Amino acid sequence: MNGDKVRIDIPNRRIDVMIADEELEKRRKAMNEKHDGGDWAPAEARSRAVSTALKAYAKMATSADKGAVRDLSRLD
């Protein structure tokens, strides 16, 4: 949420949100209840245009803990 603090630990390749586990569980529960008990999903697709470059990056990028770098093996 806006205002939540995060800790970025580059040497250990971690990104942590700095809130209590209880608060995180409360937020998950509230979000699931808001969406009829199912997993959360956006209410509607974004209406903005996405460049080809961004689409390619999204398809090839590794997760943040892996550096969010391109991995060409993900194209297969």
C-alpha positions in Angstrom: 0.0 0.0 0.0 1.1 3.6 -0.3 3.4 4.4 2.5 4.5 0.8 3.2 8.3 0.6 3.7 10.4 -2.0 1.8 13.9 -3.3 2.5 16.1 -4.0 -0.5 18.9 -6.3 0.3 21.1 -6.5 -2.8 23.8 -8.8 -1.5 21.2 -11.4 -0.4 18.9 -10.7 -3.4 15.8 -10.0 -1.3 13.0 -7.4 -1.3 10.9 -7.4 1.8 7.8 -5.4 2.7 8.3 -4.1 6.2 4.9 -4.9 7.7 3.9 -7.5 10.4 2.8 -10.9 9.2 -0.6 -10.3 10.9 -1.1 -7.1 8.8 -0.2 -8.9 5.6 -2.6 -11.8 6.3 -5.3 -9.2 7.2 -4.8 -7.5 3.8 -4.9 -10.8 2.0 -8.1 -11.9 3.7 -9.7 -8.5 2.9 -8.7 -8.7 -0.7 -10.0 -12.3 -1.1 -13.3 -11.4 0.6 -13.7 -8.5 -1.7 -13.3 -10.9 -4.7 -15.8 -13.6 -3.5 -13.1 -15.7 -1.7 -11.1 -16.3 -4.9 -7.6 -15.2 -5.6 -7.2 -11.5 -6.3 -7.1 -10.3 -9.9 -7.3 -6.8 -11.4 -10.9 -5.6 -11.8 -10.3 -4.8 -15.4 -7.5 -5.0 -17.9 -5.4 -1.9 -18.4 -6.5 0.2 -21.3 -3.1 1.7 -22.0 -0.9 0.7 -25.0 2.1 -1.4 -24.1 5.2 -1.1 -26.3 6.7 -4.1 -28.0 9.9 -3.6 -26.0 8.0 -3.8 -22.7 6.1 -6.9 -23.8 9.4 -8.5 -24.7 11.0 -7.6 -21.4 8.0 -8.9 -19.5 8.3 -12.3 -21.3 12.0 -12.6 -20.8 12.7 -11.0 -17.4 13.6 -13.1 -14.4 12.0 -12.4 -11.0 13.3 -9.6 -8.8 15.3 -12.0 -6.6 17.2 -13.1 -9.7 17.9 -9.5 -10.7 15.0 -8.9 -13.0 17.4 -9.4 -15.9 16.7 -10.8 -19.4 16.8 -14.6 -19.7 16.6 -15.6 -23.3 15.9 -19.2 -22.4 12.4 -18.0 -21.3 11.5 -17.5 -24.9 11.3 -21.3 -25.6 
